[in-house]
Amino acid sequence: MRITILALDGLFDTGLTAMLDAFTLANKFSSGSIRFDLSIVGLRRRVRTGQGLLIPTQPVSPDLKPEWVIVPALNTGRPEPLIAALQRRDVIQAQAQLRKWRGGGAQIAASCIGTFLLAEAGLLDHREATTTWWLAPLFRQRYPNVRLDESRMLVPTDVGVTAGAALGHLDLALWLIRKTSPELAALVSRYLLADIRSSQAPYIIPNHLAQADPLILRFERWARDHLREGFSLQKAAGALATSARTLQRRCEAVLGKSPLSYFQDLRVERAQSLLHGSGLDLDAIAAEVGYVDGATLRTLLRERLGRGVRELRANLR
């Protein structure tokens, strides 16, 4: 498999090195039967990473015909510097190159903030995608034609694949290795003490998402004070001095989900916290987050996190 990594100034060091280490181990363990031919390509002769390291790059040339192109994340974790970075000349040139490679048949992949470059280039329009979870509100606002689901770790499409936040780069590399050889991917994952994760949901912090919008932040604060009560959209809207329709629309626009769904996210977060340190049994925890019994809460945790209560307790020790 011919893989081109498109490196830009200010890239996320860990994302790049995690992928390089995974593919290098795969080549080592395959004994030559499977080969990942890697090249780091740039629009400049060398790029400076987010941590200030200089990386030499190969120039983009007409004879470069990658099967896969991977865009590592930029080391910009907040909306303002990210928006500024997307307007850089080299980033705009990179978008044009991505479209050209895609036009030539290459598959395009990105993780974390790298997914913004794919969306900015129009490559994700009318397709499903994931991204770094804490910038999902910005992504949803900036790219309304993309069907975003930030709860997923990996989203393959006809264009390629997008992966989730930060060390989603490693999930992405393991996914590509697994496409070639599931056995080789299993071996690499065991050496790296890592495996492909299906979901980002256990890592999402609802409060961080709420920061993107003043009304959603107020709703989040109100919801935390009323977790033990049954949810009422009319009651929530009245407490926030807005209409139910406005609150519904704003939640959908910012969070990609209904007020009730976000309210349940907060219940799940609180329940996880109580599972970790309260010593309460499941029925008592259920009562704390507004459920009649532990069975209902158990179902919600399994549905949202893909894990049972016993597994969640074990993971939190």
Rosetta silent file (secondary structure, phi, psi, omega in degrees, C-alpha in Angstrom):
SEQUENCE: MRITILALDGLFDTGLTAMLDAFTLANKFSSGSIRFDLSIVGLRRRVRTGQGLLIPTQPVSPDLKPEWVIVPALNTGRPEPLIAALQRRDVIQAQAQLRKWRGGGAQIAASCIGTFLLAEAGLLDHREATTTWWLAPLFRQRYPNVRLDESRMLVPTDVGVTAGAALGHLDLALWLIRKTSPELAALVSRYLLADIRSSQAPYIIPNHLAQADPLILRFERWARDHLREGFSLQKAAGALATSARTLQRRCEAVLGKSPLSYFQDLRVERAQSLLHGSGLDLDAIAAEVGYVDGATLRTLLRERLGRGVRELRANLR
SCORE:     score description
SCORE:     0.000 S_00000001
   1 L     0.000  127.178  179.013    0.000    0.000    0.000 S_00000001
   2 E   -93.026  115.784 -175.777    1.416    3.383   -1.038 S_00000001
   3 E  -118.393  124.570  175.163    0.706    5.942    1.678 S_00000001
   4 E  -108.183  124.804  175.300    1.497    9.635    1.402 S_00000001
   5 E   -99.410  119.087 -178.805    1.380   11.721    4.577 S_00000001
   6 E   -89.523  107.460 -174.334    0.742   15.366    3.758 S_00000001
   7 E   -99.236  132.540  178.302    2.682   17.367    6.357 S_00000001
   8 L  -123.465  156.866  177.178    1.960   21.014    7.067 S_00000001
   9 L   -55.351  138.362  176.713    3.569   23.513    9.414 S_00000001
  10 L    80.260   19.835 -178.793    2.313   23.235   12.955 S_00000001
  11 E   -69.636  161.098 -178.403    1.176   19.630   12.707 S_00000001
  12 L   -78.832  110.668 -172.566    0.356   17.599   15.822 S_00000001
  13 H   -55.163  -49.444 -175.503    3.568   15.732   16.673 S_00000001
  14 H   -62.347  -38.023  178.586    1.987   12.771   18.454 S_00000001
  15 H   -60.364  -46.426  179.646   -0.474   12.152   15.627 S_00000001
  16 H   -64.493  -49.182 -174.676    2.292   11.931   13.046 S_00000001
  17 H   -69.526  -32.968  177.172    4.650    9.792   15.118 S_00000001
  18 H   -61.459  -43.055  178.908    1.884    7.411   16.250 S_00000001
  19 H   -66.862  -44.830 -179.328    1.067    6.653   12.619 S_00000001
  20 H   -60.904  -42.446  179.446    4.715    6.314   11.620 S_00000001
  21 H   -64.433  -40.992 -179.028    5.411    3.923   14.507 S_00000001
  22 H   -64.583  -46.812 -179.256    2.368    1.792   13.693 S_00000001
  23 H   -68.927  -34.639  177.734    3.235    1.435   10.005 S_00000001
  24 H   -65.048  -42.898  176.352    6.931    0.832   10.797 S_00000001
  25 H   -63.404  -40.285  179.012    6.013   -1.988   13.176 S_00000001
  26 H   -60.841  -43.246  178.059    3.655   -3.431   10.575 S_00000001
  27 H   -64.544  -37.774 -179.841    6.470   -3.507    7.996 S_00000001
  28 H   -65.448  -44.523 -174.838    8.799   -5.093   10.542 S_00000001
  29 H   -80.544  -17.752 -177.232    6.382   -7.854   11.537 S_00000001
  30 H   -79.021  -12.832  179.850    5.164   -8.631    8.024 S_00000001
  31 L    56.618   32.107  175.672    8.601   -9.984    6.993 S_00000001
  32 L    87.524  -11.787 -179.203    8.229   -8.399    3.575 S_00000001
  33 L   -71.450  -29.280  175.484    5.021  -10.190    2.625 S_00000001
  34 L  -128.540  139.054 -175.868    3.068   -6.971    3.158 S_00000001
  35 L  -136.728  131.222  172.288    4.574   -3.548    2.664 S_00000001
  36 L  -106.667  108.387 -179.896    3.436   -0.047    3.540 S_00000001
  37 E   -88.167  107.384 -174.921    5.437    2.374    1.410 S_00000001
  38 E  -100.380  140.337  170.439    5.402    5.643    3.337 S_00000001
  39 E  -139.236  138.279  175.792    6.375    9.073    2.114 S_00000001
  40 E  -102.605  114.836 -173.475    6.102   12.387    3.946 S_00000001
  41 E  -113.499  143.513  179.001    5.245   15.048    1.411 S_00000001
  42 E  -142.187  165.333  176.431    5.042   18.775    1.939 S_00000001
  43 L   -87.481   -5.679  173.462    4.479   22.009    0.081 S_00000001
  44 L  -127.493  163.242 -176.465    7.766   23.220    1.568 S_00000001
  45 L   -64.527  -28.762  173.774   11.145   21.498    1.754 S_00000001
  46 E  -152.974  152.369 -179.281   10.676   21.019    5.469 S_00000001
  47 E  -120.896  154.568  177.988    7.937   21.747    7.962 S_00000001
  48 E  -105.711  126.149 -178.283    8.047   22.716   11.601 S_00000001
  49 L   -74.985  174.233  178.683    5.818   20.718   13.922 S_00000001
  50 L   -61.045  -27.863  178.005    3.711   22.134   16.706 S_00000001
  51 L   -91.441    4.713  174.693    6.538   21.307   19.138 S_00000001
  52 L    91.088    7.244  179.184    9.098   23.070   16.961 S_00000001
  53 L   -82.868  142.723  179.043   10.790   20.040   15.370 S_00000001
  54 E   -94.314  131.037 -179.436   11.890   20.283   11.745 S_00000001
  55 E  -121.966  120.521  175.112   10.808   17.484    9.408 S_00000001
  56 E   -69.943  143.791 -179.531   12.233   17.157    5.883 S_00000001
  57 L  -129.391  154.538  171.755    9.583   16.461    3.269 S_00000001
  58 E   -82.258  146.356  177.824    9.489   15.251   -0.298 S_00000001
  59 E   -74.344  153.481  172.710    8.085   17.732   -2.819 S_00000001
  60 L   -71.826  125.218 -177.682    4.727   17.142   -4.460 S_00000001
  61 L  -129.771  156.209 -178.497    5.515   15.874   -7.961 S_00000001
  62 L   -61.725  -27.658 -177.520    3.382   14.830  -10.951 S_00000001
  63 L   -85.841    0.000  177.690    4.650   11.236  -10.775 S_00000001
  64 L   -78.539  115.172 -176.914    3.506   10.811   -7.153 S_00000001
  65 L  -125.304   77.988 -177.273    0.520    8.452   -7.307 S_00000001
  66 L   -73.787  149.050  169.092   -0.512    7.528   -3.762 S_00000001
  67 L   -79.636  -40.784  178.791   -3.148    4.940   -2.987 S_00000001
  68 E  -128.704  140.092  171.547   -3.865    6.673    0.301 S_00000001
  69 E  -119.163  129.014  179.212   -3.207   10.229    1.459 S_00000001
  70 E  -114.974  132.403  177.702   -3.311   10.943    5.195 S_00000001
  71 E  -108.158  106.627  176.076   -3.625   14.448    6.620 S_00000001
  72 L   -68.050  160.680  179.999   -2.367   14.678   10.228 S_00000001
  73 L   -69.236  150.822  165.940   -3.976   17.174   12.564 S_00000001
  74 E   -82.534  150.006 -177.325   -2.725   20.692   13.024 S_00000001
  75 L   -85.778   60.893  179.796   -1.749   21.492   16.599 S_00000001
  76 L  -130.145   99.507 -171.031   -4.551   24.029   17.059 S_00000001
  77 L   -90.399   -0.549 -178.382   -6.950   22.906   19.755 S_00000001
  78 L  -123.695  155.569 -174.812   -9.232   25.950   19.892 S_00000001
  79 H   -57.652  -45.115 -172.789  -11.600   27.436   17.304 S_00000001
  80 H   -61.614  -52.427  178.662   -9.899   30.815   16.822 S_00000001
  81 H   -66.542  -28.754  178.239   -6.390   29.586   15.880 S_00000001
  82 H   -67.269  -45.221  179.035   -7.896   26.780   13.802 S_00000001
  83 H   -60.600  -40.037  177.849   -9.992   29.172   11.724 S_00000001
  84 H   -64.760  -40.806 -179.369   -6.896   31.322   11.198 S_00000001
  85 H   -64.464  -35.848 -179.399   -4.839   28.259   10.180 S_00000001
  86 H   -66.101  -16.789  179.932   -7.447   27.223    7.604 S_00000001
  87 L   -96.916    0.774  177.769   -6.863   30.562    5.876 S_00000001
  88 L   -66.168  150.811 -178.475   -3.095   30.078    5.552 S_00000001
  89 H   -61.765  -43.151 -177.651   -1.725   29.966    2.020 S_00000001
  90 H   -68.455  -31.202  178.725   -0.123   26.529    2.431 S_00000001
  91 H   -70.665  -39.292  176.474   -3.332   25.088    3.859 S_00000001
  92 H   -64.530  -40.481  176.839   -5.336   26.412    0.901 S_00000001
  93 H   -64.243  -38.244  178.729   -2.737   24.910   -1.455 S_00000001
  94 H   -63.200  -38.558  178.202   -2.997   21.615    0.414 S_00000001
  95 H   -61.632  -42.913  178.881   -6.756   21.571   -0.128 S_00000001
  96 H   -63.449  -38.753  179.635   -6.260   21.988   -3.871 S_00000001
  97 H   -68.003  -38.410  177.524   -3.706   19.158   -3.876 S_00000001
  98 H   -61.418  -43.225  177.863   -6.080   16.890   -1.959 S_00000001
  99 H   -63.026  -37.488  179.363   -8.787   17.489   -4.540 S_00000001
 100 H   -66.908  -46.340  178.409   -6.304   16.708   -7.308 S_00000001
 101 H   -61.414  -41.841  179.054   -5.178   13.462   -5.678 S_00000001
 102 H   -63.155  -39.529  176.972   -8.783   12.489   -5.085 S_00000001
 103 H   -61.989  -26.698  177.589   -9.560   13.211   -8.727 S_00000001
 104 L   -87.016    2.700  175.612   -6.754   10.809   -9.608 S_00000001
 105 L   103.350   -0.325 -179.471   -8.342    8.028   -7.581 S_00000001
 106 L   -71.749  148.107  171.339   -6.511    8.307   -4.256 S_00000001
 107 E   -88.295  141.202 -173.909   -8.323    7.571   -1.022 S_00000001
 108 E  -116.960  133.491 -178.610   -8.112   10.426    1.495 S_00000001
 109 E  -132.444  152.646  175.894   -7.881   10.026    5.282 S_00000001
 110 E  -159.246  155.175  176.304   -7.560   12.374    8.228 S_00000001
 111 E  -129.184  154.936  172.854   -7.849   12.333   11.988 S_00000001
 112 L    55.575 -131.669 -176.895   -8.695   14.915   14.592 S_00000001
 113 L   -69.809  -17.487  174.166   -8.303   18.484   13.264 S_00000001
 114 H   -58.506  -26.248  179.295   -7.004   17.088    9.980 S_00000001
 115 H   -65.154  -25.764  177.432  -10.630   16.335    9.141 S_00000001
 116 H   -63.311  -35.262  179.346  -11.264   20.082    8.900 S_00000001
 117 H   -66.508  -38.339  177.680   -8.947   20.249    5.894 S_00000001
 118 H   -65.372  -42.867  179.491  -10.926   17.535    4.120 S_00000001
 119 H   -67.016  -39.988  179.759  -14.185   19.311    4.875 S_00000001
 120 H   -62.563  -32.962  179.227  -12.733   22.675    3.845 S_00000001
 121 L   -79.938   -3.600  179.338  -11.735   21.116    0.511 S_00000001
 122 L    82.604    7.427 -174.690  -15.315   19.941   -0.032 S_00000001
 123 L   -77.861  -13.926 -178.179  -14.340   16.264    0.048 S_00000001
 124 L  -106.957    2.563 -178.120  -16.796   15.396    2.833 S_00000001
 125 L   -56.845  132.233  176.704  -19.875   17.144    1.468 S_00000001
 126 L    62.896   25.087  176.777  -23.026   14.996    1.741 S_00000001
 127 L  -127.600  159.559  173.581  -21.032   12.238    3.444 S_00000001
 128 E   -75.954  152.331  178.357  -20.772   10.967    6.982 S_00000001
 129 E  -160.354  163.547  168.621  -17.700   11.972    8.973 S_00000001
 130 L  -127.456  171.349 -179.231  -16.275   12.248   12.450 S_00000001
 131 L  -158.576 -175.299  176.163  -13.811   14.732   13.919 S_00000001
 132 L   -65.001  128.401 -166.369  -12.222   15.761   17.173 S_00000001
 133 H   -63.348  -34.340 -173.149  -15.140   15.764   19.587 S_00000001
 134 H   -77.753  -11.068  175.136  -14.502   19.087   21.340 S_00000001
 135 H  -106.922   13.248 -179.816  -14.567   21.006   18.033 S_00000001
 136 H   -58.721  -41.477  178.131  -17.718   19.293   16.778 S_00000001
 137 H   -59.189  -42.040  177.357  -19.889   22.437   17.263 S_00000001
 138 H   -64.625  -44.385  179.860  -17.513   24.477   15.084 S_00000001
 139 H   -59.187  -46.290 -177.458  -17.325   21.692   12.483 S_00000001
 140 H   -63.544  -38.876  179.471  -21.124   21.408   12.377 S_00000001
 141 H   -70.269  -40.217 -173.854  -21.514   25.172   11.983 S_00000001
 142 H   -80.088  -29.067 -175.812  -18.810   25.523    9.334 S_00000001
 143 L  -127.706   71.178 -175.950  -19.709   22.471    7.246 S_00000001
 144 L   -65.343  -17.707 -179.836  -23.495   22.032    7.308 S_00000001
 145 L   -84.111   -3.549  178.588  -23.379   19.724    4.271 S_00000001
 146 L   -96.502  134.825  178.866  -21.353   17.099    6.183 S_00000001
 147 E   -88.506   89.584 -172.477  -23.265   14.482    8.182 S_00000001
 148 E   -84.378  136.060  170.291  -21.183   14.671   11.349 S_00000001
 149 L  -137.687   90.523 -175.146  -21.249   12.046   14.100 S_00000001
 150 L   -73.552   -5.995  176.580  -18.504   12.899   16.576 S_00000001
 151 L   -74.609  -19.338 -178.358  -19.438    9.956   18.797 S_00000001
 152 E   -88.367  147.270  179.000  -17.793    7.592   16.290 S_00000001
 153 L   -86.470  -36.884 -178.838  -14.055    6.975   16.216 S_00000001
 154 E  -135.152  134.196  178.113  -13.813    5.929   12.567 S_00000001
 155 E  -131.970   99.927  175.962  -16.129    6.694    9.654 S_00000001
 156 E   -79.056  144.781  173.577  -15.250    5.091    6.289 S_00000001
 157 L  -141.160 -175.312  177.929  -16.825    6.465    3.099 S_00000001
 158 L   -66.725  -24.041 -179.390  -16.239    6.220   -0.639 S_00000001
 159 L   -78.918  -34.270 -177.356  -13.688    9.067   -0.327 S_00000001
 160 E   162.757 -118.833 -179.822  -11.612    7.395    2.388 S_00000001
 161 E  -159.026  143.734  171.040  -11.953    7.588    6.165 S_00000001
 162 E  -114.768  149.743 -178.253  -12.111   10.150    8.962 S_00000001
 163 E  -130.760  165.180 -172.497  -11.020    9.442   12.516 S_00000001
 164 L   -82.182 -158.912 -166.835  -11.582   11.052   15.904 S_00000001
 165 L   -68.605  148.789  166.929   -9.564   13.154   18.288 S_00000001
 166 L    46.542 -100.593 -178.189   -5.837   13.155   19.025 S_00000001
 167 L   -76.265    9.155  164.863   -4.782    9.494   19.262 S_00000001
 168 H   -58.912  -20.852  173.760   -7.458    8.680   16.736 S_00000001
 169 H   -56.800  -39.296  179.669   -4.405    8.868   14.440 S_00000001
 170 H   -70.493  -40.899  175.243   -3.386    5.493   15.859 S_00000001
 171 H   -58.379  -40.964  179.194   -6.877    4.073   15.351 S_00000001
 172 H   -62.674  -46.014  179.398   -6.659    5.291   11.760 S_00000001
 173 H   -62.584  -44.540  179.551   -3.301    3.602   11.169 S_00000001
 174 H   -64.454  -35.351  177.383   -4.498    0.325   12.693 S_00000001
 175 H   -62.877  -42.931  178.708   -7.642    0.490   10.556 S_00000001
 176 H   -66.761  -39.584  177.024   -5.537    0.804    7.388 S_00000001
 177 H   -63.868  -41.161 -179.122   -3.286   -2.047    8.490 S_00000001
 178 H   -65.217  -31.867  176.458   -6.339   -4.181    9.223 S_00000001
 179 H   -60.257  -31.426  179.460   -7.677   -3.568    5.706 S_00000001
 180 H   -87.855  -42.141 -178.298   -4.562   -5.323    4.442 S_00000001
 181 L  -156.053  106.863  176.258   -4.180   -7.938    7.170 S_00000001
 182 H   -58.417  -35.855 -179.600   -6.352   -8.330   10.297 S_00000001
 183 H   -66.377  -41.313  179.246   -3.699  -10.616   11.804 S_00000001
 184 H   -66.468  -40.641  178.124   -0.957   -8.029   11.290 S_00000001
 185 H   -62.432  -39.656  178.413   -3.126   -5.279   12.789 S_00000001
 186 H   -63.517  -39.387  179.955   -3.784   -7.457   15.843 S_00000001
 187 H   -66.507  -46.700  179.118   -0.052   -8.018   16.303 S_00000001
 188 H   -61.511  -42.803 -178.157    0.797   -4.321   15.991 S_00000001
 189 H   -64.212  -33.743  178.402   -1.990   -3.356   18.394 S_00000001
 190 H   -69.824  -38.284  177.676   -0.688   -5.790   21.003 S_00000001
 191 H   -67.557  -33.578 -178.182    2.820   -4.345   20.800 S_00000001
 192 L   -91.554    0.865 -176.056    1.444   -0.816   21.110 S_00000001
 193 L    53.126   44.637 -177.230   -1.055   -1.750   23.843 S_00000001
 194 L  -145.976  159.193  175.756   -3.746   -0.247   21.645 S_00000001
 195 L  -151.636  165.614  178.870   -6.631   -1.333   19.506 S_00000001
 196 L   -68.475  127.680  177.412   -9.201    0.245   17.237 S_00000001
 197 L   -99.583  139.376 -176.949  -11.921    1.916   19.276 S_00000001
 198 L   -83.912  -18.959 -170.236  -15.406    2.100   17.845 S_00000001
 199 E  -143.682  146.952  169.719  -16.531    5.167   19.754 S_00000001
 200 L   -96.381   -7.210 -171.626  -15.383    8.482   21.205 S_00000001
 201 H   -51.438  -41.645 -178.999  -18.501    8.728   23.357 S_00000001
 202 H   -64.503  -15.053 -175.373  -16.811    7.654   26.634 S_00000001
 203 H  -100.951  -12.925 -174.783  -14.323   10.524   26.253 S_00000001
 204 L   -71.090  134.560  178.103  -16.702   13.357   25.385 S_00000001
 205 L  -107.039  106.492 -174.839  -17.107   16.049   28.049 S_00000001
 206 H   -54.302  -37.421 -178.414  -20.576   17.598   27.612 S_00000001
 207 H   -61.028  -35.345  179.545  -19.591   20.864   29.295 S_00000001
 208 H   -65.685  -37.029  178.548  -16.895   21.493   26.695 S_00000001
 209 H   -68.489  -36.587 -178.240  -19.451   21.188   23.906 S_00000001
 210 H   -65.755  -24.527 -177.525  -21.820   23.553   25.689 S_00000001
 211 L   -62.043  -17.310 -174.128  -19.161   26.309   25.727 S_00000001
 212 L   -74.222  -12.403 -174.655  -19.763   26.874   22.019 S_00000001
 213 L  -150.930  131.682 -176.551  -23.094   28.653   22.527 S_00000001
 214 H   -60.341  -41.059 -179.267  -24.444   30.865   25.360 S_00000001
 215 H   -67.527  -41.116  179.436  -27.948   29.343   25.313 S_00000001
 216 H   -65.350  -36.583  177.670  -26.597   25.784   25.313 S_00000001
 217 H   -64.361  -41.274  176.816  -24.293   26.663   28.209 S_00000001
 218 H   -65.795  -39.680  177.496  -27.248   27.974   30.201 S_00000001
 219 H   -63.163  -40.655  179.818  -29.234   24.877   29.315 S_00000001
 220 H   -62.277  -42.176 -179.991  -26.361   22.669   30.457 S_00000001
 221 H   -66.315  -41.404  177.252  -26.218   24.434   33.826 S_00000001
 222 H   -63.164  -44.194 -176.645  -29.993   24.164   34.259 S_00000001
 223 H   -62.135  -40.650  179.837  -29.966   20.489   33.267 S_00000001
 224 H   -62.015  -30.788  179.888  -27.274   19.599   35.813 S_00000001
 225 H   -80.257   -8.771 -174.502  -29.449   21.091   38.545 S_00000001
 226 L  -128.480   25.577 -177.840  -32.452   19.021   37.428 S_00000001
 227 L   -64.450  -28.096 -176.980  -30.991   15.606   36.621 S_00000001
 228 L   -79.271   -9.316 -179.266  -33.106   13.914   39.284 S_00000001
 229 L   -98.230  159.410  172.283  -36.305   15.159   37.670 S_00000001
 230 L   -68.811  142.809 -175.202  -38.023   13.897   34.561 S_00000001
 231 L   -78.089  136.580  174.543  -37.042   15.981   31.530 S_00000001
 232 L  -133.587  117.743  179.590  -39.537   18.475   30.128 S_00000001
 233 H   -61.340  -41.271 -179.531  -38.623   20.547   27.081 S_00000001
 234 H   -63.747  -42.233  179.714  -41.288   23.130   27.943 S_00000001
 235 H   -65.206  -42.152  178.869  -40.017   23.464   31.506 S_00000001
 236 H   -63.076  -46.680 -179.234  -36.400   23.808   30.362 S_00000001
 237 H   -62.490  -42.071  179.495  -37.280   26.427   27.764 S_00000001
 238 H   -62.080  -40.477  179.731  -39.375   28.388   30.273 S_00000001
 239 H   -65.971  -26.315 -177.652  -36.537   28.409   32.795 S_00000001
 240 L   -98.041    4.397  178.800  -34.209   29.755   30.116 S_00000001
 241 L    58.112   43.961  176.307  -36.677   32.414   28.915 S_00000001
 242 L  -139.790  177.637  178.547  -36.800   31.012   25.407 S_00000001
 243 L   -92.193  155.929  176.995  -39.211   28.921   23.366 S_00000001
 244 H   -60.158  -37.969 -179.855  -39.124   25.146   23.162 S_00000001
 245 H   -64.660  -41.454  179.056  -38.680   25.436   19.402 S_00000001
 246 H   -64.768  -44.669 -179.982  -35.658   27.728   19.779 S_00000001
 247 H   -63.439  -41.445  177.957  -34.015   25.441   22.321 S_00000001
 248 H   -60.519  -48.603 -177.800  -34.676   22.420   20.100 S_00000001
 249 H   -64.407  -42.330 -177.487  -33.211   24.121   17.036 S_00000001
 250 H   -66.085  -40.127  177.304  -30.176   25.472   18.875 S_00000001
 251 H   -62.374  -43.565  179.551  -29.328   22.054   20.331 S_00000001
 252 H   -63.468  -41.144 -177.037  -29.605   20.460   16.914 S_00000001
 253 H   -70.676  -40.158 -175.190  -27.454   23.163   15.300 S_00000001
 254 H   -88.525  -43.949 -172.883  -24.710   23.219   17.945 S_00000001
 255 H  -103.417  -15.698 -177.631  -24.712   19.684   19.340 S_00000001
 256 L    72.995   23.051 -178.476  -26.318   17.704   16.542 S_00000001
 257 L  -154.438  167.076 -178.378  -28.846   16.233   18.972 S_00000001
 258 L   -77.721  162.695  174.605  -32.080   17.031   20.780 S_00000001
 259 H   -57.301  -40.064  178.961  -32.277   18.662   24.228 S_00000001
 260 H   -62.235  -43.065  179.782  -33.458   15.328   25.657 S_00000001
 261 H   -62.418  -41.331  178.433  -30.484   13.491   24.149 S_00000001
 262 H   -67.421  -38.230  176.180  -28.065   16.043   25.631 S_00000001
 263 H   -58.516  -41.190  177.668  -29.870   15.795   28.982 S_00000001
 264 H   -67.888  -33.920  174.090  -29.257   12.039   28.853 S_00000001
 265 H   -58.023  -42.045 -179.730  -25.585   12.672   28.067 S_00000001
 266 H   -68.211  -36.111  175.239  -25.348   14.599   31.309 S_00000001
 267 H   -62.247  -44.687  179.281  -27.079   11.793   33.158 S_00000001
 268 H   -61.360  -44.678  179.795  -24.562    9.317   31.751 S_00000001
 269 H   -60.358  -44.288  179.773  -21.645   11.554   32.740 S_00000001
 270 H   -66.125  -41.220  178.956  -22.980   11.918   36.291 S_00000001
 271 H   -62.803  -40.933  176.815  -23.651    8.201   36.581 S_00000001
 272 H   -59.558  -42.241  179.818  -20.098    7.426   35.475 S_00000001
 273 H   -62.993  -41.735 -179.672  -18.781    9.753   38.160 S_00000001
 274 H   -70.891  -34.500  175.339  -20.897    8.078   40.827 S_00000001
 275 H   -61.363  -32.685 -175.715  -19.874    4.605   39.647 S_00000001
 276 H   -76.359  -45.990 -167.739  -16.293    5.655   40.143 S_00000001
 277 H  -131.108    1.855 -172.486  -16.265    7.196   43.578 S_00000001
 278 L   -90.019  -28.524 -174.353  -19.572    7.180   45.440 S_00000001
 279 L    78.705    2.238  179.210  -19.858    3.607   46.691 S_00000001
 280 L   -75.567  151.314  174.021  -23.590    3.721   45.883 S_00000001
 281 L   -79.880  172.728 -171.507  -25.311    0.709   44.371 S_00000001
 282 H   -64.556  -38.258  178.991  -26.808    0.970   40.884 S_00000001
 283 H   -63.588  -39.705  179.196  -30.370    1.662   42.041 S_00000001
 284 H   -67.484  -38.904  177.180  -29.180    4.539   44.230 S_00000001
 285 H   -65.269  -40.990  178.279  -27.124    5.973   41.349 S_00000001
 286 H   -58.218  -43.225  179.521  -30.153    5.652   39.072 S_00000001
 287 H   -63.033  -35.673  179.867  -32.225    7.686   41.536 S_00000001
 288 H   -65.348  -27.070 -178.128  -29.528   10.388   41.594 S_00000001
 289 L  -111.225   15.942  168.700  -29.815   10.859   37.823 S_00000001
 290 L    92.486   20.839  177.957  -33.579   10.627   37.562 S_00000001
 291 L  -113.802  149.674 -176.248  -34.361    6.961   36.852 S_00000001
 292 L   -69.110  -37.747 -177.709  -36.730    4.727   38.777 S_00000001
 293 L  -146.487  169.590 -177.262  -34.402    1.740   38.866 S_00000001
 294 H   -69.709  -24.810 -177.833  -30.944    0.555   37.924 S_00000001
 295 H   -62.860  -41.923  179.230  -32.142   -1.539   34.984 S_00000001
 296 H   -64.256  -43.617  178.527  -33.088    1.556   32.980 S_00000001
 297 H   -64.453  -40.599  179.929  -29.754    3.197   33.746 S_00000001
 298 H   -58.353  -42.714  178.970  -27.895    0.013   32.868 S_00000001
 299 H   -63.913  -43.091 -179.936  -29.567    0.005   29.439 S_00000001
 300 H   -63.247  -43.332 -179.894  -28.717    3.680   28.851 S_00000001
 301 H   -63.521  -41.984  178.615  -25.048    3.185   29.759 S_00000001
 302 H   -64.469  -41.052 -178.512  -24.766    0.193   27.457 S_00000001
 303 H   -67.159  -42.612 -174.273  -26.483    2.087   24.643 S_00000001
 304 H   -83.822  -36.233 -171.801  -24.391    5.262   24.983 S_00000001
 305 H  -110.307  -11.011 -178.984  -20.995    3.874   25.973 S_00000001
 306 L    69.476   20.801 -178.441  -21.034    0.341   24.608 S_00000001
 307 L  -137.848  148.251  175.204  -20.034   -0.978   28.042 S_00000001
 308 L   -85.269  170.481 -177.996  -21.816   -2.621   30.925 S_00000001
 309 H   -60.314  -44.134 -179.138  -21.775   -1.436   34.528 S_00000001
 310 H   -60.455  -42.920  179.770  -19.280   -4.082   35.607 S_00000001
 311 H   -67.089  -39.190  179.090  -16.880   -3.113   32.820 S_00000001
 312 H   -64.025  -42.632  177.681  -17.246    0.588   33.595 S_00000001
 313 H   -62.369  -42.548 -178.667  -16.451    0.023   37.266 S_00000001
 314 H   -64.227  -40.756 -178.226  -13.417   -2.101   36.346 S_00000001
 315 H   -69.837  -23.406 -177.267  -12.103    0.513   33.905 S_00000001
 316 L   -90.125   -4.447 -178.880  -12.385    3.265   36.475 S_00000001
 317 L   -75.353    0.000    0.000  -10.346    1.527   39.154 S_00000001
